[in-house]
Amino acid sequence: MVVTCDIQFNQNEFGTYFAGQLVDGSVVLKADKPKNVKAVILNISGFAVTKWREKHLGKKRHFSGREDYMESKTYLMGSETSQNFTIQTGTHTYNFACKLPENCPTSFEGLHGCVRYIVKVTLVIPWKFNQTYTRGFTVMKMLDLNYESPQLKIPITSENYRSYCCGPCKTEPLKMQVQLPQAGYVPGQRIPVNALVINNTSIPVAEVRYALVMLVRYSSPAPAIHTCLERITMTTAKSESVLRNCTRSLTQELLVPATPPTCLRSCSIIRISYQVEVEARMRGWYSSQTITVPVLIGNVPLWQTPPIIQQQPRSSRMPAFTEEVLLQGGGLVKGGEQQTVTEVVEEQDIAVVDVLSPVDIYPELPPPSYEESSHTMRGDVNEDDLHAFGPCEFAPLYPVYALPLTLAPTAAVTPEPPRGVYINQNFENDKA
């Protein structure tokens, strides 16, 4: 191979950023012999896409959707109308910097769609196929549980009843009540689930199963507004049986693994929510009874005393690094004068210092590790390029906190719903 390309991020080995922060790094081209090119182009983009198909009455229908969040194009060498250039033998380094929009949704790779952010370098080669190198990076929309609804901090309860058979054979109801100490959690925490099972029927409950479930709704505006739901079970547990005409209180813990935060507003074609499910599996051929409790998954945990952050107004104008800004060894060159990344950031009024990480906001908070989600998919960042080089698989990394297992004390479950009761509504039935 004549030319190889390495895309690096400054002081960010894994390429993880929060929305609103500055993405800066370098493109390193290595040539083992001179190579003629028409241009070398750097693209930084962020977008969401959905795609799936369904079969109805023997016909297959295709659904798709797309949203774009950012697009930056820079000519590192040459231009659309320039003559051919020669990449000389050796190593050539180009720096780049681009500010992320503040409303970017979190990176996600799913079965029927993705939210993806990539850096792509394209070598435009005359009379041959272009040569492309792509690297994905993770962007996270900050979801600080301390600044969400105050109801996240109080116990939440859901309950329902069910009778079996009918007529004179109708049984007394099986009552289930599920309570969580709070409604907001982050990856790395454990959710204590307290279930009260009042079995007044003549049918024993074989076992009680618990699950933390991720619900992903994909939307397609064309050819018609249509949705598709993906249900992913992340963590499971189970408890003992409950005999007939008995009452039993059961408690289990569900670990929240590495996962994207709840996303219901920042992306209109991919919505992510979470719920805790408790299922009473009846013995014999009787159907099970399931109760659900919604939970909010964030990336900044509930903390004792959340600080008041004074931030300067952020600029809403996105910088456009076009062919006027050539990125060359050690600095950015504009109008013939070399500038550092910091100088260009200040000149273009890019608000960077006001976008803080969770550790900066909460100094006592243990720093998280960044891990790949085991229940979502890996994406192919080169799926649209037939002549791509370098690695193609990409998986976003999400913050995971090593927090104490003990959370707020679980309130005692009473027959009457306490304050903060949740009237059970299933996300799967939400077609909006």
C-alpha positions, 0 to 999 in steps of 0.5 A: 500500500502506498499511503496509509492513514491514522486518525487520532484524537488529542488526549482522548484515546477512545474518542468519547465526548459530550455534546457541545465539546470540542473534537480535536485530533490529527490525521497522519498520512504515511507514504512509502513512495510518492503518490499523486492525488487530486485532493485529500478531504476530511469530513466530520459528520453526525447523523441518525438513520433507520432502515428495516423491512416488513412483509405484509400480504406477501409483499415486502415494504421498506422503511427508512429515515435519516436525521443529520446533526453536523457536517464539516468538510475540509480540504487538507490538500487540493480542492475541487478545481485544483490540479494534481498534487503529490504526497511525498514519501514520509509522514505528514500530519494535519490537525483538525478541530470541530465543535459538536452541536449541543443538541447531539443525541447519544451514539447508538448502534441497533438492529434497525438503525444507529446514531453515528459520528465519524471522521472520514479522510478521502484521498481523491485519486485521478482516474482510479477509485477514491481511497477512504479511511474512517474512524467512529467516535462516541458522543454522549448527550449529558443526562444529569439525573440531579437536574431532571424531575424531583420525582426521580428521588422518591420511591415509585410503585406499580401494582395490578390484579388478575383473576383466573378462570371465569363464572363460578370457577373464577378465582380470587385475584392475584395481586402484585405490587412492585416498588423501587427506591428511586426512578433514576439510575446510571450504568454500574448501579444496582436497582433493588426491586421489591415485589409483594405477591399476594396470591389469593388464588388456588394456583401456585406461583412457580417463580417470580422473574425480574428483568431490566428491559431496553425498548428502542423505537425506530421511526420512518417518515417515508414512504409513510409514518411507521414505527418498529419496536426492538425489545432487548433484555439486559439483566435478569434475575429470579426468586422462589415460588409463592404457594396458593393462598400465601403472601410473600415479599421478595427482593432482587437486584438488577445491575445496570450494564453499560448502555446509552441513556434514555433518549425520548426527545433529542432524536425523533427517529430513534427513541430509547427507554427502559423499564423494570419487568416483574413476571409471576409465572403460574404453575400449569397452563395458566398465563403469567402476570407481568407488571412493569415500572419505567426507569430513567437511565442517565450518565450522571448519577444522583448525588448528595448536593448537586452544585449550581453551575454558572455557565456563560451563554453558548454560541449557537453558530457552528464553525465551518472549516472549509478549504480556507482553513488548511490543517497542517503540521502543528497548527491551522493555517488560515490566510497564510498565517499559522494558528494553533487550535486554541487561537482558531477556537477563540477567533471563531467564538467556539464555546468549549470551556463551559461544557464540563464533564461529570467529574468536573461538575462533581469532584467527589464523584468517582470517575467512570470507566468507559465500556462497550455495551454487550446487548447492542450491536457493533456498527460498520462505519465503512458500509457506504464505501466500497473502497475503504481501508482500515478497521470497519467495526465500531462500538460506542463506549458508555460511562460506567460508575463504580458506586456503592451497592446500597442506595436510598433505603427501600420503603416498606410496601403497603397495600395502598399505593404511596406517594409517587405511585405509577399507573402502569402504562406500557411503552410498547403501546405508545404509538406516538 
